[in-house]
Amino acid sequence: MKKTSVLMLALAASVPVGAQVSKISVLKDLPAKPVVDLYSLKSEKKTKLSPLSQLKDYEIRLKWSECSKLAPKVFATSKDLQGWVALAWLHCAEQENKKGSSTLSIQAALNAIDGHEKLFAEGPWSSDLAQSYSSLRLKILEAQVAKKDLKAVTALEKILADRYQLSKDQKALVYQLLGDLALLKVNYPEAQFLFEQAQEYKDSAYLQEKLDFLKKARGETATVLPIPAPLETGEEIRIEERIRQSMKQNEVTSAIQDAVIILNQYPGSRSARRLKDRPLEIYLQISDANAKSKALNLMEEADGSRILEWAQNLHRRADYAAALKLSEEASEKLSGSAQATSALWMAGRSAHFLGQYGEALKYFNKLIVGHNGSDEAAEALFRSSLIYYRQKDYSSSSALLERLLLQNRDRYDLNGRYWLVRALQQTNPERAKIEAADLINRYPFSYYGLRLRAEAQDMKLTWPEVKEKNISLQSDIYLVGEQKKSWQRFKELSAAGWLTEAQKELSGLPPIKDATLKMTMAQKFADRGQFMPAIRFVNEAMEADPHLRQEQFLKIGYPMIFKDLYNAESERYGVSSVVLRSLTRQESGFNLRAVSTSNALGLMQMIPPTAQEVSKKLGLKIELPDDMFRPEVNIPMGSFYVSQMLDQFKDNIPFALAAYNAGPTRVKIWIELRPEVSALLTKQSSEIADELWFDELPWTETSFYVKAILRNILLYRLVDEGPLTLKPVLWADLRNKKAK
């Protein structure tokens, strides 16, 4: 039976009776015709835009008033897209109001949207629309209540409907405003009921003040919270007072000693809870080295669990020497307990980062022997192998790596195989070739895979050879129910330049299993500016079907978007545009409105504080977050920050990339701890041993990040230049000018 027939049967089995399945040819339904590119459109062409495209263009260009004026027309005529248009309308109206205008544009938008309840119940926009609507409606109602407008009662009662998905804070505010209006009507019982309702969602001094007033009005005594009887003993109180006096006199070690006494002698008391982190806080304020050492000695007198918590805090702060000292003590005190694993792990890592390799191996070995099977023991195997490689004990290195690879842990598979190849090259060259070929086959487009393939070809980097070059790609998808609506909206939005909204519609499509169909869709997504899902589909398709690992397909995942912008910044700062594109691909997948969990924004993922700092240096006035979603702002600012990192790290591309991801201060501290690593700042090198630090970094994300961008650089160069011969320093010619 044909694959498509099986798919149809599977779909039919899961489709309700009477539902109509539609067969869609992706190639025909998404023809290769130009779509509107609002992000690089020249101003003289904007008069030709459709109203839908014009509305989005106004929003992109921060033309809030024009956007608010056009939105009603587009909302009325774009029936299938009203949810997305409503979101844009509310955004523009809110921003227009922030510029000092009246709330009339907000009110107009709210009133128009209010009659379309279905928009809050269905569609990928519904949650964001409900949140935006509720926030703005409450803003209007707060102003009404402040003006003592009793007509706000009806609207406040209406907004409590479930369809608006109010947060707890918003519900508290609604009940509070209703309570304020009840007070205006001198309806005290109703006001009390409403304020108590608000208090259930979020307590505040304002609500307590109102409730106290109402009780007084009824002749009751206002609520006074009872003062709990002190549980501390007289001795505890005396010691706490002694700590305060010691701090006033700058006798910090005495203060730490007394704090530890309370923690040890009165565990679980209020004093102990108050002072649980006081020794650490005092230690962090000390600048004198001798005093810091004495402080640590005193902190070691605490119980093992407390010492371990302090060690973990210091480890996060990159104070590895202090973390090592405390975690050593903690490992002794916690021996035999579940916490001993963490203490040994902390001690081993800290010693490794300090370059105390003997100590690191000692603690890692305790993990390997006594805590086998744990994640910490797996990391100990890997880090120990890197230490042995540094020490040129290649036999020990390869033995540990083979033990690690037998555990089948995805986290270490690529890196473990790579360093096994490198260790075997020193002890068993023939087997090393076999392992290298296996790695290249498993991970052909990883940085390590590309390096090994180039080395096997006299440093020539070429596209992988494939036997079947003319592969027949599937192009048909089957849609049913809401999937058909999502597909139609995706087509309309992407054609009109609504890239972010179009991307969200893709979540409504059925999962795609066929690798060749994924590749077809990746190409069509890329044609419509949907680079992030295109990159994901290319990667997944190539992983599933090795026959698809071809130049023509790989290029889909390495787009040349915003070429003029990148070239201009490359010229300005003397850093290859390949670096800038490669970094953007890793940061956001060219998703214009990407927002990370740490609130990094836009293409090159700048966090707000960094964006503000860079904008001041460049003399720019920016509005956050909106300006960070504009390529003409984000790319120049991100490129400037890349050039800063290169300046700080002496034009060393890998170190600069690590700093861009983890922050320059943290990376500098880590580099300077070991002479063999800090020496690389002034040494242009891609030697094998000189790249050990990629996998020694404390931050897994940063370790992956550096190698991923170096991989991107190699592949972008293949896209730009075709087959090339790699130079001894793979990245040396990517920074060949001085920043202006």
PyMOL commands that set and color helices and strands:
alter all, ss='L'
color gray80, all
select helices_A, chain A and resi 3-14+26-29+43-48+51-60+64-77+79-98+104-114+117-120+126-146+152-159+162-164+168-184+188-201+205-217+234-248+252-265+270-275+278-285+289-299+304-316+320-333+340-354+357-370+375-390+394-405+410-427+429-442+447-456+482-496+499-508+515-527+531-544+546-548+551-557+563-573+577-588+608-618+626-629+631-648+653-662+664-672+675-682+689-691+693-696+700-721+732-734
alter helices_A, ss='H'
color red, helices_A
select strands_A, chain A and resi 21-25+460-461+476-480+724-725
alter strands_A, ss='S'
color yellow, strands_A
deselect
rebuild
show_as cartoon
